[in-house]
Structures are given as C-alpha cells and as structure tokens.
Amino acid sequence: MATLLPRANLNEQVYETLRQRVLRRDPGPGAKLSLHELASELGVSRSPVHHALTRLVSEGLLTVKARRGYYITPVSAATVSDGYEVRLALELHAAERTVGRSDAAQLARFRALMERSEEAISQEEWDAANAAFHEFQVDMAGNAMLSRFYRELSVNLMMQVIRGGRLEGGEYLAREHRAIVDAFDACDLAAAHAAIRTHIRSGTQIALEAIERAGGVL
C-alpha cells in the first residue's frame, strides 16, 4: 500500500517543481498556467498547486489576473533596471546603518557567507550562496521591515531566470563580494558604498545583456 506524503511535504514538492519550471521559462514568459491542468499532470489535488502558485505570485515570478488565472511574469529591461535601482537604495541605506556598528560575530558570519559564494561550483550553489550573502548584508542593519522589502524585490530570482542555469560572471562577482566584506571589516562606509555600487552595476549589466540577446524579454 502506497504511503501518502504529509501535506506539508507535498506542498513543498509541488512548489519546488513549479518554481523550477517557471525559472526555466517552461512555458515561456507571459504564458498562462492552468491550476486544473497542472494538478492533473502532477497527479495531485488542486490544493497544493494553488498553494504553490500563490507562493510564486508573492515572489514575483507569477502574476495573477482576476478571473483570468496565473501568468508567468515577463522579465524585461525596465523590470531589471527598476529592481536593481531599488536594491541599490536599500543596500546603501543598510550599509549606513551597519558599517562601523557590526560586532565581530556578525562580520565573521558575513565573511563566511562571502567565502561560500567563492566556493560555489554550480549555478544552484551560487544562487543559494549569493542570496544568503546579500540578505545577511541587509539583515545586519537590524530593520525587519527593510529586510522584508529587500526579499520581496525578487531581484535574485530574476537573475536565476536570466542566467538560465549558467554560472555567468561567478569569478568577478565573488571578488566584488570580497570587496564589500573588506570595506565592512575596515569600517569604511565610503568604500562599502563604492563596492556596493560596483556590484550592482555588474549585476545590471549581466541582466540587460542577457535580455537583449533574448530579444527584449525573458
């Protein structure tokens, strides 16, 4: 007799399956997702599918239209530029609240997360390490609302869509992480701001070039 998975595990499995499809653009940007068809295809009830789609909407990967369903949110040059502009403002503000005020344990944790990004050998490892690094960078400011807004930007998820599984720019992006950490360690706000600006420019450039190659939208 088959053993049924606990609902929480089933919800997570369905979510991760659909999340990976959306990140791979399967189907493509702007495509409609049918809750009923997905449930039938995955062999589950509509409840875990609805749970997954709702989470993907909250992350900005899907858009829900009243009485019309769920659609894969396209990533355009304007979306990326706007997202990175807001991300820059939040990271600069967080640095102002953090540089020179962080304790030794926080700085040690920050450096450890930086080293994890340097050691990443796959795109999946890089994505996880990169997100953890930047989220902690903002979390050190000790402002829960700032941290929540930062996570809701979903810029890192947009970059997963844009890179399409490629570990692009990993070497110099990791060096830019080190420059940020070194500035925090030195209690040098001007250097931290400069390093953050450089890193944001790199991410923006990678994204815009990828979108241009894809014909203007991903």
C-alpha positions in Angstrom: 0.0 0.0 0.0 1.4 3.4 -1.0 2.4 5.8 1.8 0.9 9.2 1.3 3.3 12.2 1.9 2.4 14.6 4.7 0.6 17.6 3.2 3.5 20.0 4.1 5.9 17.8 2.2 3.6 17.5 -0.8 3.0 21.3 -0.8 6.8 21.9 -0.8 7.4 19.3 -3.6 4.8 20.8 -5.8 6.0 24.3 -5.2 9.6 23.4 -6.0 8.6 21.6 -9.2 6.6 24.5 -10.4 9.2 27.0 -9.3 11.9 25.3 -11.3 9.6 25.3 -14.4 8.9 29.0 -14.1 12.6 29.8 -13.6 13.4 27.7 -16.8 10.6 29.6 -18.6 8.7 26.4 -19.2 6.4 27.6 -20.7 7.7 31.0 -21.8 7.2 34.5 -20.5 3.6 35.7 -20.3 2.2 32.1 -20.7 -0.9 31.2 -18.7 -0.7 28.4 -16.1 -3.9 26.3 -15.5 -4.4 25.2 -12.0 -6.6 22.3 -13.1 -4.2 21.1 -15.8 -1.2 21.3 -13.5 -3.0 19.3 -10.8 -3.9 16.6 -13.3 -0.4 16.5 -14.8 1.3 16.2 -11.4 -1.3 13.7 -10.1 -2.3 15.8 -7.1 -5.3 17.7 -5.9 -5.7 21.4 -6.7 -4.9 22.4 -3.1 -1.1 22.0 -3.3 -1.0 23.5 -6.7 -2.9 26.5 -5.6 -0.6 26.8 -2.6 2.5 26.7 -4.9 1.0 29.2 -7.4 0.2 31.6 -4.6 3.8 31.5 -3.3 5.1 32.1 -6.8 2.9 35.2 -7.1 4.3 36.5 -3.8 7.8 36.0 -5.1 7.0 38.0 -8.3 7.5 35.0 -10.6 3.8 34.8 -11.5 1.2 37.4 -12.0 -2.4 36.7 -11.1 -5.2 38.4 -13.1 -8.7 38.5 -11.7 -10.9 35.8 -13.1 -8.3 35.0 -15.8 -5.7 32.9 -13.9 -1.9 32.8 -13.4 0.7 34.1 -15.9 4.5 33.8 -15.9 5.8 37.3 -15.2 8.0 38.5 -18.0 11.4 39.9 -17.1 12.2 43.0 -19.2 15.0 45.5 -19.3 12.7 48.0 -17.5 11.9 45.5 -14.8 15.5 44.7 -14.2 16.6 48.3 -14.2 13.8 49.3 -11.7 14.6 46.3 -9.5 18.3 47.0 -9.3 17.7 50.7 -8.7 15.6 49.9 -5.6 18.0 47.2 -4.5 20.9 49.7 -4.6 19.0 52.2 -2.5 18.2 49.5 0.1 21.7 48.2 0.3 23.3 51.6 0.5 20.9 52.5 3.4 21.6 49.2 5.1 25.4 49.9 4.9 24.9 53.3 6.5 23.2 51.6 9.4 25.7 48.8 9.6 29.3 49.8 8.7 31.2 50.6 11.9 28.4 49.2 14.1 28.5 45.5 13.4 30.1 43.2 16.0 32.8 40.6 15.5 30.4 37.7 15.2 28.3 39.4 12.5 31.4 40.3 10.5 32.7 36.8 10.8 29.4 35.4 9.6 29.4 37.9 6.7 32.9 36.8 5.6 31.9 33.1 5.9 28.9 33.7 3.6 31.2 35.5 1.1 33.6 32.6 1.1 30.7 30.2 0.4 29.9 32.2 -2.7 33.6 32.0 -3.8 33.5 28.2 -3.4 30.3 27.7 -5.5 30.9 25.3 -8.4 27.3 25.2 -9.8 24.7 27.7 -10.6 22.4 26.2 -7.9 25.2 26.6 -5.2 25.9 30.1 -6.4 22.3 31.2 -6.3 21.8 30.0 -2.7 25.1 31.4 -1.5 24.6 34.7 -3.3 21.1 35.2 -1.8 22.3 34.3 1.7 25.1 36.7 1.4 23.1 39.7 0.3 20.2 39.0 2.6 22.6 38.9 5.6 24.2 42.1 4.3 20.9 43.8 4.7 19.8 41.9 7.8 22.8 43.3 9.7 21.0 46.7 9.7 18.6 45.2 12.2 15.5 46.6 10.5 12.9 43.8 9.9 10.8 45.9 7.5 13.9 46.7 5.4 14.8 43.1 5.3 11.3 42.1 4.2 11.2 44.8 1.5 14.6 43.6 0.2 13.4 40.0 -0.1 10.2 41.0 -1.8 12.2 42.6 -4.6 13.0 39.2 -6.0 16.0 40.5 -8.0 17.9 37.4 -7.2 15.1 35.3 -8.6 15.0 37.4 -11.8 18.7 36.7 -12.2 18.1 33.0 -12.0 15.7 33.4 -14.8 18.1 35.5 -16.8 21.1 33.2 -16.4 19.1 30.1 -17.2 21.3 27.8 -15.2 24.6 29.3 -16.3 27.3 30.3 -13.8 27.9 33.6 -15.5 30.4 36.1 -14.0 30.9 34.0 -10.9 34.6 34.7 -10.5 34.4 38.5 -10.6 31.1 38.7 -8.8 32.7 36.8 -5.9 35.6 39.2 -5.9 33.1 42.0 -5.6 31.6 40.3 -2.6 35.0 40.2 -1.0 35.4 44.0 -1.7 32.1 44.6 0.2 33.1 42.5 3.1 36.6 44.1 3.3 35.0 47.5 3.4 32.7 46.4 6.2 35.6 45.0 8.2 37.6 48.2 7.8 34.6 50.3 9.0 34.9 52.3 5.8 31.5 53.5 4.7 32.7 55.2 1.5 34.5 52.1 0.4 31.4 50.0 1.2 29.2 52.3 -0.8 31.6 52.2 -3.8 31.8 48.4 -3.6 28.1 48.0 -3.5 27.6 50.3 -6.5 30.2 48.4 -8.5 28.4 45.1 -7.7 25.0 46.4 -8.6 26.4 47.7 -11.9 27.8 44.3 -12.7 24.5 42.5 -12.0 22.5 45.1 -14.0 24.9 44.7 -17.0 24.7 40.9 -17.0 21.0 41.1 -16.9 20.5 43.7 -19.6 22.9 41.9 -22.0 21.0 38.6 -21.5 17.6 40.2 -22.1 18.9 41.9 -25.2 20.2 38.6 -26.5 16.8 37.0 -25.8 15.1 39.7 -27.9 14.0 42.1 -25.2 12.1 39.8 -22.7 12.7 36.6 -20.7 
